[in-house]
Amino acid sequence: MDNSEYLGCVDEILNKIDEALDDLDLDIDLEMGDGKLIIVFDDNQQCILSRQRATQQLWLAEPGGGWHYDLKDGQFICDKRGLEILKTLEILLSEKLSQKILLTSSSND
């Protein structure tokens, strides 16, 4: 995959996540810009999603650690846990906010 395709895929998923979270009207702040989406919770903890051009990955830094996501068949999949990025965020946000968070209409438990 060339760099422009990768950048387009990252921008698309970051925008999708930003819009989905904004539509849910949660008690979080969202900061979007230059290949990065920062989710700030009311206790000032953060989750940071950022593009990594050199490795063509999407990285997630969260209070529990850092995770790397590779683009496979149109989805960003964690190279260690095998979870798709939206599913990872649903789990993380559901635990952090103590409520069920769904970012896609087709998400299942």
C-alpha positions in Angstrom: 0.0 0.0 0.0 1.4 3.4 -0.8 1.6 6.2 1.7 -1.4 8.2 0.4 -3.7 5.2 0.6 -2.6 4.5 4.2 -3.1 8.2 5.2 -6.5 8.1 3.6 -7.5 5.0 5.6 -6.2 6.5 8.9 -8.0 9.8 8.3 -11.2 7.9 7.6 -11.1 5.8 10.8 -10.1 8.7 13.0 -13.0 10.8 11.5 -15.4 7.9 12.0 -14.3 7.5 15.6 -14.5 11.3 16.3 -18.0 11.5 14.8 -19.3 8.4 16.5 -18.1 9.6 19.9 -19.4 13.1 19.3 -22.8 11.7 18.4 -23.0 9.7 21.7 -22.7 13.0 23.7 -20.4 11.4 26.4 -18.7 13.2 29.2 -15.4 13.3 27.3 -13.4 15.9 25.3 -12.2 15.2 21.8 -9.2 16.8 20.3 -8.6 16.1 16.6 -5.8 17.2 14.4 -2.8 16.2 12.2 -3.3 12.4 12.3 -4.2 12.3 15.9 -7.3 11.9 18.0 -7.1 12.5 21.7 -9.9 11.4 24.0 -9.8 13.2 27.4 -11.9 11.9 30.3 -13.2 14.0 33.2 -10.3 12.7 35.4 -7.8 14.0 32.8 -6.7 10.5 31.7 -6.3 10.3 28.0 -6.5 7.8 25.1 -4.5 8.9 22.1 -4.9 7.5 18.6 -2.1 8.5 16.2 -0.9 7.5 12.8 2.5 6.2 12.3 3.7 6.7 8.8 7.0 4.8 9.0 5.2 1.5 10.0 1.9 2.3 8.4 0.1 1.6 11.7 -2.4 3.2 13.9 -1.2 3.4 17.5 -3.4 3.6 20.6 -1.9 4.9 23.9 -4.2 4.4 26.8 -3.8 4.2 30.6 -3.4 0.4 30.4 -0.7 0.4 27.7 0.1 1.0 24.1 -1.2 -0.9 21.1 -0.3 -1.1 17.5 -2.9 -1.7 14.7 -2.2 -2.9 11.2 -4.5 -2.3 8.3 -5.9 -5.7 7.2 -8.8 -6.1 4.8 -10.0 -2.5 5.5 -9.8 -2.7 9.3 -7.2 -1.7 11.8 -6.4 -4.9 13.8 -4.2 -5.0 16.9 -0.9 -6.9 16.2 -0.9 -8.4 19.8 -4.6 -8.9 20.7 -6.2 -9.4 17.3 -9.0 -6.9 18.1 -10.3 -4.3 15.7 -9.8 -0.7 16.8 -13.5 0.1 17.1 -14.1 -3.0 19.3 -11.0 -2.1 21.4 -12.4 1.4 22.0 -15.9 0.1 22.8 -14.4 -2.1 25.5 -12.1 0.6 26.8 -14.7 3.3 26.9 -17.4 1.1 28.3 -15.1 0.2 31.2 -13.9 3.8 31.8 -17.4 5.4 31.6 -19.3 2.5 33.3 -21.8 2.3 30.5 -22.2 0.3 27.4 -20.6 2.1 24.4 -21.2 1.0 20.8 -19.3 2.7 18.0 -20.8 0.7 15.2 -24.3 -0.5 14.6 -23.0 -4.1 13.9 -21.1 -4.5 17.2 -21.8 -7.6 19.1 -20.6 -8.9 22.5 
